[in-house]
Amino acid sequence: MNTATAINAYRQNTVQTASKTRVVVMLTDRARSDTAQAVKAIERRDPADAHLLLRHAQDIISELAHALDVEQMPGGYELADLYEYIEHLLTEANLTKTVTPAQQALTLIGELADIFHQAEEASR
């Protein structure tokens, strides 16, 4: 088994055995990382890399939004609105390749990630 195959198998196993809360934490952490890297790509004028990173962050936020049960979660509608706004910022950053909307999205994703980390800690 080569190294790339082993890493992919490890990642897949980690996600499959993680709790729902842990998966949300992992996804928001990845969206934060992708968006931070996209800001750097925009700053260094690498639109292709910025595009890939922003699209991946958008996909993650979109999946989180689709998995959200607004009826069952307190504040669910507000969180859905926040996801929608973050997607808007990521799209704007991707279309214009400007730093400001990407940084705004990064700030919001970072705050969400911090909240989800706290929720995970509280559930232990």
SEFIVO-177105 format. One record per residue: residue number from 1; residue in three letters; x, y, z of N, C-alpha, C in turn. Coordinates in Angstrom, 1 decimal, decimal comma. Example, Ala and Ser with C-alpha at 12.3 -4.5 7.8 and 13.67 -1.06 7.14 Angstrom:
2
  nr rest    n_X    n_Y    n_Z   ca_X   ca_Y   ca_Z    c_X    c_Y    c_Z
   1  ALA   13,2   -5,7    7,8   12,3   -4,5    7,8   13,2   -3,3    7,8
   2  SER   12,8   -2,2    7,1   13,7   -1,1    7,1   12,9    0,0    7,9
END
This chain:
124
  nr rest    n_X    n_Y    n_Z   ca_X   ca_Y   ca_Z    c_X    c_Y    c_Z
   1  MET    0,9   -1,2    0,0    0,0    0,0    0,0    0,9    1,2    0,0
   2  ASN    0,7    2,1   -1,0    1,5    3,3   -1,0    1,0    4,3    0,0
   3  THR    1,8    5,4    0,3    1,5    6,3    1,3    0,2    7,1    1,1
   4  ALA   -0,1    7,5   -0,2   -1,3    8,2   -0,5   -2,5    7,4   -0,2
   5  THR   -2,5    6,1   -0,5   -3,6    5,2   -0,3   -3,8    5,0    1,2
   6  ALA   -2,7    4,9    1,9   -2,8    4,7    3,4   -3,4    6,0    4,0
   7  ILE   -3,0    7,2    3,6   -3,5    8,4    4,1   -5,0    8,5    3,9
   8  ASN   -5,4    8,2    2,6   -6,8    8,3    2,3   -7,6    7,3    3,1
   9  ALA   -7,1    6,1    3,3   -7,8    5,1    4,1   -8,0    5,6    5,6
  10  TYR   -6,9    6,2    6,1   -7,0    6,8    7,5   -8,0    7,9    7,6
  11  ARG   -8,0    8,8    6,6   -9,0    9,9    6,6  -10,4    9,3    6,5
  12  GLN  -10,7    8,4    5,6  -12,0    7,8    5,5  -12,5    7,2    6,8
  13  ASN  -11,6    6,4    7,4  -11,9    5,7    8,6  -12,2    6,7    9,8
  14  THR  -11,4    7,8    9,8  -11,6    8,8   10,8  -13,0    9,5   10,7
  15  VAL  -13,4    9,8    9,5  -14,7   10,4    9,3  -15,8    9,4    9,6
  16  GLN  -15,7    8,2    9,2  -16,7    7,2    9,3  -16,9    6,8   10,8
  17  THR  -15,9    7,0   11,6  -16,1    6,6   13,0  -16,3    7,8   13,9
  18  ALA  -16,3    9,0   13,4  -16,4   10,2   14,2  -17,9   10,4   14,5
  19  SER  -18,2   11,1   15,7  -19,5   11,5   16,0  -20,0   12,6   15,1
  20  LYS  -21,3   12,8   15,1  -21,8   13,9   14,2  -21,2   15,3   14,6
  21  THR  -21,0   15,5   15,9  -20,4   16,7   16,3  -19,0   16,9   15,9
  22  ARG  -18,3   15,8   15,9  -16,9   15,8   15,5  -16,8   16,0   14,0
  23  VAL  -17,7   15,5   13,2  -17,6   15,7   11,8  -17,9   17,2   11,5
  24  VAL  -18,8   17,8   12,2  -19,1   19,2   12,0  -17,8   20,0   12,3
  25  VAL  -17,2   19,7   13,4  -15,9   20,4   13,8  -14,9   20,2   12,7
  26  MET  -14,7   19,0   12,2  -13,7   18,7   11,2  -14,0   19,5    9,9
  27  LEU  -15,3   19,6    9,6  -15,6   20,3    8,3  -15,4   21,8    8,5
  28  THR  -15,8   22,3    9,6  -15,6   23,8    9,8  -14,1   24,1    9,9
  29  ASP  -13,3   23,2   10,5  -11,9   23,5   10,5  -11,3   23,5    9,1
  30  ARG  -11,8   22,5    8,3  -11,3   22,5    6,9  -11,7   23,7    6,1
  31  ALA  -13,0   24,1    6,3  -13,5   25,3    5,6  -12,6   26,5    6,0
  32  ARG  -12,3   26,6    7,3  -11,5   27,7    7,7  -10,1   27,6    7,1
  33  SER   -9,5   26,5    7,1   -8,2   26,3    6,5   -8,2   26,6    5,0
  34  ASP   -9,2   26,1    4,2   -9,3   26,4    2,8   -9,4   27,9    2,5
  35  THR  -10,3   28,6    3,3  -10,5   30,0    3,1   -9,3   30,8    3,5
  36  ALA   -8,6   30,4    4,5   -7,3   31,1    4,9   -6,3   31,0    3,7
  37  GLN   -6,2   29,8    3,2   -5,3   29,5    2,1   -5,7   30,3    0,8
  38  ALA   -7,0   30,4    0,6   -7,5   31,1   -0,5   -7,2   32,6   -0,4
  39  VAL   -7,3   33,2    0,8   -6,9   34,6    1,0   -5,4   34,7    0,5
  40  LYS   -4,5   33,8    1,0   -3,1   33,9    0,6   -3,0   33,8   -0,9
  41  ALA   -3,7   32,9   -1,5   -3,7   32,7   -3,0   -4,1   33,9   -3,7
  42  ILE   -5,1   34,6   -3,2   -5,6   35,8   -3,9   -4,5   36,9   -3,7
  43  GLU   -3,9   37,0   -2,5   -2,8   38,0   -2,3   -1,6   37,7   -3,2
  44  ARG   -1,3   36,5   -3,5   -0,2   36,2   -4,3   -0,5   36,1   -5,8
  45  ARG   -1,8   36,5   -6,1   -2,3   36,6   -7,4   -2,3   35,2   -8,2
  46  ASP   -2,8   34,2   -7,5   -2,9   32,8   -8,0   -4,4   32,5   -8,1
  47  PRO   -5,1   32,9   -9,2   -6,5   32,8   -9,2   -6,9   31,3   -9,3
  48  ALA   -6,1   30,5   -9,9   -6,5   29,0  -10,1   -6,5   28,4   -8,7
  49  ASP   -5,5   28,6   -7,9   -5,5   28,0   -6,6   -6,6   28,6   -5,7
  50  ALA   -6,8   29,9   -5,8   -7,8   30,6   -5,0   -9,2   30,0   -5,4
  51  HIS   -9,4   29,7   -6,6  -10,7   29,2   -7,1  -10,9   27,8   -6,5
  52  LEU   -9,9   26,9   -6,6  -10,1   25,6   -6,0  -10,4   25,6   -4,5
  53  LEU   -9,7   26,4   -3,8   -9,8   26,5   -2,3  -11,2   27,1   -2,0
  54  LEU  -11,6   28,2   -2,7  -12,9   28,8   -2,4  -14,0   27,9   -2,7
  55  ARG  -13,9   27,1   -3,8  -15,0   26,2   -4,2  -15,1   25,1   -3,1
  56  HIS  -13,9   24,6   -2,6  -14,0   23,5   -1,6  -14,6   24,1   -0,4
  57  ALA  -14,3   25,3    0,1  -14,9   25,9    1,2  -16,4   26,0    1,0
  58  GLN  -16,8   26,5   -0,2  -18,2   26,6   -0,5  -18,9   25,3   -0,4
  59  ASP  -18,3   24,3   -1,0  -18,9   22,9   -0,9  -19,2   22,5    0,5
  60  ILE  -18,2   22,7    1,4  -18,3   22,3    2,8  -19,5   23,1    3,4
  61  ILE  -19,5   24,4    3,3  -20,6   25,2    3,9  -21,9   24,8    3,3
  62  SER  -22,0   24,5    2,0  -23,2   24,0    1,4  -23,7   22,7    2,0
  63  GLU  -22,8   21,8    2,3  -23,1   20,5    2,9  -23,6   20,7    4,3
  64  LEU  -22,9   21,6    5,0  -23,4   21,8    6,4  -24,8   22,4    6,4
  65  ALA  -25,0   23,3    5,5  -26,4   23,9    5,4  -27,4   22,9    5,0
  66  HIS  -27,1   22,0    4,1  -28,1   21,0    3,7  -28,3   19,9    4,8
  67  ALA  -27,3   19,7    5,7  -27,5   18,7    6,7  -28,2   19,3    7,9
  68  LEU  -28,3   20,6    8,0  -28,9   21,3    9,1  -30,4   21,1    9,2
  69  ASP  -30,9   20,6   10,3  -32,3   20,4   10,5  -32,8   21,7   11,3
  70  VAL  -33,3   22,7   10,6  -33,6   23,9   11,2  -34,8   23,8   12,2
  71  GLU  -35,6   22,8   12,0  -36,8   22,6   13,0  -36,3   22,0   14,3
  72  GLN  -35,3   21,2   14,3  -34,9   20,5   15,5  -33,8   21,2   16,3
  73  MET  -33,1   22,2   15,6  -32,0   22,8   16,3  -32,4   24,2   16,8
  74  PRO  -32,2   24,5   18,0  -32,4   25,9   18,5  -31,5   26,9   17,7
  75  GLY  -32,1   27,9   17,2  -31,3   28,8   16,3  -31,0   28,3   14,9
  76  GLY  -31,7   27,3   14,6  -31,5   26,6   13,3  -31,7   27,5   12,1
  77  TYR  -32,7   28,3   12,1  -33,0   29,3   11,0  -31,9   30,3   10,9
  78  GLU  -31,5   30,8   12,1  -30,4   31,8   12,1  -29,1   31,2   11,5
  79  LEU  -28,8   30,0   11,9  -27,6   29,3   11,4  -27,7   29,1    9,9
  80  ALA  -28,9   28,7    9,4  -29,1   28,6    8,0  -28,8   29,9    7,3
  81  ASP  -29,3   31,0    7,8  -29,0   32,3    7,2  -27,6   32,6    7,2
  82  LEU  -26,9   32,3    8,3  -25,4   32,5    8,4  -24,7   31,7    7,3
  83  TYR  -25,0   30,4    7,2  -24,4   29,6    6,1  -24,6   30,2    4,8
  84  GLU  -25,8   30,7    4,5  -26,2   31,3    3,2  -25,3   32,5    3,0
  85  TYR  -25,1   33,4    4,0  -24,3   34,6    3,9  -22,8   34,2    3,6
  86  ILE  -22,3   33,2    4,3  -21,0   32,8    4,1  -20,8   32,3    2,7
  87  GLU  -21,7   31,5    2,2  -21,6   31,0    0,8  -21,6   32,2   -0,1
  88  HIS  -22,4   33,3    0,2  -22,5   34,5   -0,7  -21,1   35,1   -0,7
  89  LEU  -20,5   35,3    0,5  -19,1   35,9    0,6  -18,1   35,1   -0,2
  90  LEU  -18,1   33,8    0,0  -17,2   32,9   -0,7  -17,4   33,0   -2,2
  91  THR  -18,6   33,1   -2,7  -18,9   33,2   -4,1  -18,4   34,5   -4,6
  92  GLU  -18,6   35,6   -3,9  -18,2   36,9   -4,3  -16,6   37,0   -4,4
  93  ALA  -16,0   36,4   -3,4  -14,5   36,3   -3,4  -14,0   35,6   -4,6
  94  ASN  -14,7   34,5   -4,9  -14,3   33,7   -6,0  -14,5   34,4   -7,4
  95  LEU  -15,6   35,0   -7,5  -15,9   35,7   -8,7  -15,0   36,9   -9,0
  96  THR  -14,7   37,7   -7,9  -13,9   38,9   -8,0  -12,5   38,7   -7,7
  97  LYS  -12,1   37,6   -7,1  -10,7   37,4   -6,6  -10,2   38,5   -5,8
  98  THR  -11,1   39,0   -4,9  -10,7   40,0   -3,9  -10,7   39,5   -2,5
  99  VAL   -9,8   40,0   -1,7   -9,5   39,5   -0,4  -10,6   39,8    0,6
 100  THR  -11,2   41,0    0,5  -12,2   41,5    1,5  -13,3   40,5    1,8
 101  PRO  -14,1   40,0    0,8  -15,1   39,0    1,1  -14,6   37,7    1,6
 102  ALA  -13,4   37,3    1,2  -12,8   36,1    1,6  -12,4   36,2    3,1
 103  GLN  -11,9   37,4    3,5  -11,5   37,6    4,9  -12,8   37,6    5,8
 104  GLN  -13,8   38,3    5,3  -15,1   38,3    6,0  -15,6   36,9    6,2
 105  ALA  -15,6   36,1    5,2  -16,0   34,7    5,3  -15,2   33,9    6,3
 106  LEU  -13,8   34,2    6,2  -12,9   33,5    7,1  -13,2   33,9    8,6
 107  THR  -13,5   35,1    8,9  -13,8   35,5   10,2  -15,1   34,8   10,7
 108  LEU  -16,1   34,7    9,9  -17,4   34,0   10,3  -17,2   32,5   10,4
 109  ILE  -16,4   31,9    9,5  -16,2   30,5    9,6  -15,3   30,2   10,9
 110  GLY  -14,4   31,1   11,1  -13,6   30,9   12,3  -14,4   31,0   13,6
 111  GLU  -15,3   31,9   13,7  -16,2   32,0   14,8  -17,1   30,8   15,0
 112  LEU  -17,6   30,3   13,8  -18,4   29,1   13,9  -17,6   27,9   14,3
 113  ALA  -16,4   27,7   13,8  -15,5   26,6   14,2  -15,2   26,7   15,7
 114  ASP  -15,0   27,9   16,2  -14,7   28,0   17,7  -16,0   27,6   18,5
 115  ILE  -17,1   28,0   18,0  -18,4   27,6   18,7  -18,6   26,1   18,7
 116  PHE  -18,3   25,5   17,5  -18,5   24,0   17,4  -17,5   23,3   18,2
 117  HIS  -16,3   23,8   18,3  -15,3   23,2   19,2  -15,7   23,2   20,7
 118  GLN  -16,3   24,4   21,1  -16,8   24,5   22,4  -17,9   23,5   22,7
 119  ALA  -18,8   23,4   21,7  -19,9   22,5   21,8  -19,4   21,0   22,0
 120  GLU  -18,4   20,7   21,2  -17,9   19,4   21,2  -17,3   19,1   22,6
 121  GLU  -16,5   20,1   23,1  -15,9   19,9   24,5  -17,0   19,8   25,5
 122  ALA  -18,1   20,6   25,4  -19,2   20,5   26,4  -19,9   19,1   26,4
 123  SER  -19,9   18,5   25,2  -20,6   17,2   25,1  -19,8   16,0   25,6
 124  ARG  -18,6   16,2   25,9  -17,8   15,1   26,4  -18,0   14,8   27,8
END
